Amino acid sequence: MTPTRFPLPVVADEKSVPLSAAATEAPLDEARFAPERTPGEHGYGRTYWRTLEEKALGPDAILNRDREFSPGQLDVPTGFQRRDFLQLMGASLALAGITACTEKPVERVLAYTKTPDGIAPGNPLHYATASSRDGLATGLLVTSWEGRPTKVEGNPSHPGSRGTTGPAEQALLLQLYDPSRARVLKERSAGRAWHSFRESMSQRAAVWGPAGGAPLHFLVEPSSSPTVLALRQEILTRFPKARIHAYASAPRDNIYEGTRWAFGAPLEPHLDTERADVILSLDSDFLEARSENLVATRGFAARRDLKSAAGMNRLYVVEPRLSITGGMADHRLRARSSDIEGIAVAVLAQLAKTVPALSRFSSVAGPALSPETARWVKAVAKDLAGKAGHSLVVAGERQSPLTHAVAHAINASLGNLGTTVRFTEPVLDTVSGPASWQPLLDELRAGRVDTLVITANNPVFSAPVDAGLGTLLKRVPNVVYLGQYDDETGLLANWFIPAAHPFESWGDVRAPDGTASIVQPLISPMFNGLTEIEVLQAFVDRPELKPYEAVRATWKAKAAADFDNAWETWLSAGVVPQTQNPFAAPVLRADAVAQLAAAAKPVPAGLEINFVTDYKVFDGRYAQNAWLQELPDPVSKVVWDNVALMSEATAARLGVKTYDPISRTYDVVTLSVEGHSVEAPAFVQPGCADDAVTVQLGYGKQIVELLFEADRPAVVGFNAARIRTSTAPWFRTGLVLTPTDKTMTVVTTQTQPTAADRPVALMQTVDEFQKDPEAVEHRRPMGKLKGNALPSVQKPVDYSEQQYKWGMSVDMSRCTGCSACVVACQAENNIPVVGKEQAGKGRVMQWMRMDRYYSGTAEDPEVVNQPMLCQHCEAAPCEYVCPVNATVHSDEGLNDMVYNRCIGTRYCSNNCPYKIRHFNYLHWTADRSQVERMIYNPDVTVRARGVMEKCTYCVQRIERSRIVSRLENRTIRDSELLTACQQACPSEAIVFGSLNDPNSRVSQLHGDQRRFDVLHDLNTRPRTAYLTKIKNPNPELA
Amino acid sequence: MAADLAAAPAIDGGPLLLGKNDNTSLTKSLLAHVWARPDRGWLLSFMIALSGTGALTLAIVVTLARGIGTWGNNIPIAWGFGIINFVWWIGIGHAGTLISAILFLFQQQWRTAINRFAEAMTIFAVLCAGLFPALHTGRPWFAYFMFPYPSDLQMWPQFKSPLVWDVFAVSTYLTVSVLFWFVGLIPDLATLRDASTSTIQRKVYGLFALGWRGSGRHWHNYKVAYLLLAGLSTPLVVSVHTIVSFDFAVSLLPGWHTTIFPPYFVAGAIFSGFAMVMTWLVPARHFLGLKHVVTMRHLEAMNKLILVTGMVVSYGYMMEHFIAWYSGNPDEWFVFYNRATGPYRAIYWLMMFCNVLTPHIYWFKYMRTNIAVMWIASILVNIGMWCERFVIIVTSLHRDFLPASWGMFHPTWVDFTLFAGTIGFFSTCFLLFLKYLPAIAVSEVKELNDELSHPTHSVQVVTAS
């Protein structure tokens, strides 16, 4: 029955006793996919060979030779065994006579043997689905070429996306095609069938049953999925004493706890930043491009525009390190995280003194503040009060519940509820931090757990060190783990189940506001992955439903009549209408908050350790994702590492040397907390609070570097969870930092932090700008620029007769630097990853570079982000130096690269003043497996070694739009055509279109008073215009 | 006029030939090293040079097999050792033509003793230089796209690019240099043929002697051809390095975009070329027993030229810095500031020391005539000129317009091996030349000997028409 061409001998682990006959007849062809470089690793104990050739050359020899079938092609769907086959055949025969009145087969992921209706080969389709991280959904549209997904975009009709995405969503695809994902369902180390797992669990159920399921525990990812929640309920009905513990390494507990303190119930806050005139962020990184922030970012950015009807907003940020949000602040206060609660209380106390509506809080005294901070707090309070009803105080997930409660108290008292912030019922587990899983630890310690089912993402790796989860799990007789990778938790599980990628599975998930989306697969599981829905069903006493059936069943119960039609509509729209929760009208429990705030005690001075989720790998779940690893951190520009961020003063005080440019190394320091310690490279980061050291979570994993000639396991970074304690998962004082003699190489893609006094990335205050819009010498409005055109030997080409004259504008006022565009560009344009070593050599290939310049002091820098991509100069310096005509201008003004013609003299790069050209120094895409190659966008050439490449303004998208418009006998409409970076950008900073259309948005922006051309004095006449960053400082704090 | 010329040696310095020579003794002494069995010194040097060539081969194989990524180049420093070495070798290749052609046209009699030597050096240096433009491209197997060949695609090179001009300039230069050298060799090859003791030698030398019999008609044609080639080479001396300098001057990069580059590059090329001639000539005249032909007079004249060209180069540096300041262009000024104070300042100051200070020792006759001093000084100038190319290429690129794109250049072992390998290859060629061909233009020296002994008969030199 097993359709392998090379049937492997089935050798069971001697220790594992087959639980049923089915186990031995398991389809072990999966073993073909066991990582080939470690023979015997996956439970076969010893290496078998079948021919002498294979013995000599290894199993790859045959696999490589026989590429007739790509991996996955030969595999029947998991669980499809002899019995299923007979059942199915029986059913088919039975139904053969009545096919006219039956539905299609139940499994909707079909083999691509017959072209479905509506598909024209070469024309991609877009399917709506959703991804979730810790249970919160982002609606997505995935581009699929004949069943092969290649690009992710945001779903415009989804409230958690509005058409945009963050870097993580863009990079999801790389994980889909990651050959290092787990492929084999295993018991200990022996491959097993799905069937065997279910049988094993049902046998064990006999043990749990009498105890009401007390020895059965679940450690699950927070979930908003109605299907999963229903299943959990079913399990609890069957085993009333079983316990389900939500686990998130970055729990949102403080948010819900804060609302509980302020309003008496856990609530989900929704920021309407577009209506906020003044925003105070208490360590809230609400502009980080995470799914729950995308809408807030868009609203915020809309108000950074001088032309917005409501005027420009003002952002105050208090934070311990420089974050993306901090970089956008008009005023930023550095403070240890421990002191932020005090500052929040101080703002409340100050408001209580000055605003009658807050007199209820007059009992709150607030801590003693330094004169500088006091002045800051006073100005902020005045500003917030002045814009009552349109101000917003937002506390970050890392901050204490009291900080949240104080923020809510201020918002409620100033009348901001309902305008700038609204609340709904939470859609998922409101407790997923230590409070949620401490009871489990107690049970584990007591040895009362027989079976622990883990569907949370790698808790052994990410859990705080004092939980000791790794040690405790060893004592549990039966640990079941559903994971995408055979990771730290997988090693300790006796049942390891490979998890399906979100793009391979059916499911449902809800956005923070409650809007539900059906998760539909784009491709059948490539590596035999299974879903949480399937795993949980093993603990329910009823026939198994496939995830598709389970999800349909859930929604059929909820739907009105005509479910099938509704279902199709939901799938195509990506959202289920009318599923959002109504806005709550919470009442502030002012006295309780006042009491708590009055009782708040200042935290004594001392060195503080801060844990933050990483901008790239989050809590480690994307650690295997090379696009994200190679994405320069939006602030520090570090790639392939995490570092201990600290201020210059702190580093000097502790005797830590800063970066040594000669050896290109950073000092390694030991960070110790309560006897736990970890070694980390010390990185002096401008804008960090003194005495606050910040480390990013999610690194320190043994990952396979899937890179050019670097196909070896490597540890990337250090695991900050090893000094994280469950009593203080986000920050605590009492850090001991000791320098070591060691140094290590950390790669940053931008070595020069400032603009070196050059007028490259312009920034002005509102006042400066309004006084004299042309005060900055290097900004010339469009008309003036034409009038003052510098003499040029290159005769200007007249593009006015062309149908289109492509151009772009980048609004630096809006740009937060989140770098979603960088990954979007990488995904769209088949841009290779080069690895840490090559990145250190200055060979990063990303066509989009997020330049970040600091100005002001190193303690309190101001940040300006400048996305730098090919400027498509009309007088392009790259073109006239190319000896072989490999880079030339198109009729519509694009600077095109002719890869076939390029011989790689690299003269064009030397002559490019923006240095946005990238050269294939090595064959980056060599050795890509068939699976990895599936990610390529077929519209874009995969470049060979030795050729130059650069941004094309997404010429493939231009041509697709041209084809569509010609078929419809019209011109391309403005904003019908989006470049990849533009489409991803959460703050709508990038606009692309034709400059020959005077009404296009890009034309308008090119005529904007804030417009300037980078290096305009070189007379390259770039088609990409930048809009000066405008800041809106409070005159009182000037 | 002829009398003046003949009298010139007396005024100008020491004698051009030492001792009492006649045609027979000159032939014997100048060709002795060809007939002698290779001595141990030569064999040892040759083995070292050959292993250098082997290293070069290895580095080339690595480069071709794996790509330019094996070098230290990156973005922004897309040109590194490859182009530095190219410019350095091309520069070295300038002395030969200058000595052969321009000094010939100016009837500088002292050139005869060293022109053969310098020409051979030119050819080998250009061969080394020519390796790099092809090798440094990302896809060398398509380097032929640079030539205007009849293609199905009807694609031509892009003639606005200085790299295309380079292709023509360097290939023309190589062709003319080889021709010039070979034409000059013909009478000596015939002498070798006639003096051969074995059949193989006679046949090989005879093949290349092109049937030379030394008739009046032969001599007439030979002189006309030599004169024409000298005329043809003369503009090349100036044009090749001018065009190489265009690779930089035509771009818009601060530190490259400079109008002074053509003359400054030519002067630099001659400067380094003379230095390289000295580096080889000083030991060669000793080991090959040529001291009576290559006299202190020659060495002193060369040193004077090094002083002159060194000062021209210094002037170039001065003007470059002055214009950077005077133009008021902050980017331009920053490049020079960064060169002197930035991370590559050591190389900048080494360049300044070698190229600006070193030549000034030649104001003193003691220094001009001290063998050890001149040999060390010539090596210093070679180092200085290599540093100059490094400074121009790397320090201009590594910090250009947008500070966010600044970077650093760290060469790899392949870079160093390629460079050292070309020196090995050059030495291999040169040692073979010294062994199997007359290192001194024997017929010209004999002619000079005649002229010196019969001053009034020397009218026949080329100015006749």
Boltz contact constraints between the chains, C-beta under 6 A:
constraints:
  - contact:
      token1: [A, 750]
      token2: [B, 404]
      max_distance: 6.0
  - contact:
      token1: [A, 752]
      token2: [B, 403]
      max_distance: 6.0
  - contact:
      token1: [A, 752]
      token2: [B, 406]
      max_distance: 6.0
  - contact:
      token1: [A, 755]
      token2: [B, 403]
      max_distance: 6.0
  - contact:
      token1: [A, 756]
      token2: [B, 403]
      max_distance: 6.0
  - contact:
      token1: [A, 760]
      token2: [B, 402]
      max_distance: 6.0
  - contact:
      token1: [A, 841]
      token2: [B, 74]
      max_distance: 6.0
  - contact:
      token1: [A, 842]
      token2: [B, 74]
      max_distance: 6.0
  - contact:
      token1: [A, 842]
      token2: [B, 75]
      max_distance: 6.0
  - contact:
      token1: [A, 842]
      token2: [B, 407]
      max_distance: 6.0
  - contact:
      token1: [A, 843]
      token2: [B, 74]
      max_distance: 6.0
  - contact:
      token1: [A, 851]
      token2: [B, 404]
      max_distance: 6.0
  - contact:
      token1: [A, 877]
      token2: [B, 252]
      max_distance: 6.0
  - contact:
      token1: [A, 880]
      token2: [B, 160]
      max_distance: 6.0
  - contact:
      token1: [A, 881]
      token2: [B, 161]
      max_distance: 6.0
  - contact:
      token1: [A, 882]
      token2: [B, 158]
      max_distance: 6.0
  - contact:
      token1: [A, 882]
      token2: [B, 161]
      max_distance: 6.0
  - contact:
      token1: [A, 883]
      token2: [B, 146]
      max_distance: 6.0
  - contact:
      token1: [A, 883]
      token2: [B, 157]
      max_distance: 6.0
  - contact:
      token1: [A, 883]
      token2: [B, 158]
      max_distance: 6.0
  - contact:
      token1: [A, 883]
      token2: [B, 161]
      max_distance: 6.0
  - contact:
      token1: [A, 883]
      token2: [B, 163]
      max_distance: 6.0
  - contact:
      token1: [A, 883]
      token2: [B, 164]
      max_distance: 6.0
  - contact:
      token1: [A, 884]
      token2: [B, 145]
      max_distance: 6.0
  - contact:
      token1: [A, 885]
      token2: [B, 158]
      max_distance: 6.0
  - contact:
      token1: [A, 903]
      token2: [B, 137]
      max_distance: 6.0
  - contact:
      token1: [A, 903]
      token2: [B, 139]
      max_distance: 6.0
  - contact:
      token1: [A, 903]
      token2: [B, 142]
      max_distance: 6.0
  - contact:
      token1: [A, 903]
      token2: [B, 145]
      max_distance: 6.0
  - contact:
      token1: [A, 904]
      token2: [B, 137]
      max_distance: 6.0
  - contact:
      token1: [A, 904]
      token2: [B, 138]
      max_distance: 6.0
  - contact:
      token1: [A, 904]
      token2: [B, 139]
      max_distance: 6.0
  - contact:
      token1: [A, 905]
      token2: [B, 137]
      max_distance: 6.0
  - contact:
      token1: [A, 905]
      token2: [B, 163]
      max_distance: 6.0
  - contact:
      token1: [A, 906]
      token2: [B, 78]
      max_distance: 6.0
  - contact:
      token1: [A, 909]
      token2: [B, 75]
      max_distance: 6.0
  - contact:
      token1: [A, 909]
      token2: [B, 78]
      max_distance: 6.0
  - contact:
      token1: [A, 910]
      token2: [B, 78]
      max_distance: 6.0
  - contact:
      token1: [A, 911]
      token2: [B, 251]
      max_distance: 6.0
  - contact:
      token1: [A, 913]
      token2: [B, 401]
      max_distance: 6.0
  - contact:
      token1: [A, 915]
      token2: [B, 76]
      max_distance: 6.0
  - contact:
      token1: [A, 915]
      token2: [B, 405]
      max_distance: 6.0
  - contact:
      token1: [A, 921]
      token2: [B, 68]
      max_distance: 6.0
  - contact:
      token1: [A, 921]
      token2: [B, 69]
      max_distance: 6.0
  - contact:
      token1: [A, 922]
      token2: [B, 67]
      max_distance: 6.0
  - contact:
      token1: [A, 922]
      token2: [B, 69]
      max_distance: 6.0
  - contact:
      token1: [A, 945]
      token2: [B, 67]
      max_distance: 6.0
  - contact:
      token1: [A, 946]
      token2: [B, 138]
      max_distance: 6.0
  - contact:
      token1: [A, 946]
      token2: [B, 139]
      max_distance: 6.0
  - contact:
      token1: [A, 947]
      token2: [B, 138]
      max_distance: 6.0
  - contact:
      token1: [A, 1015]
      token2: [B, 401]
      max_distance: 6.0
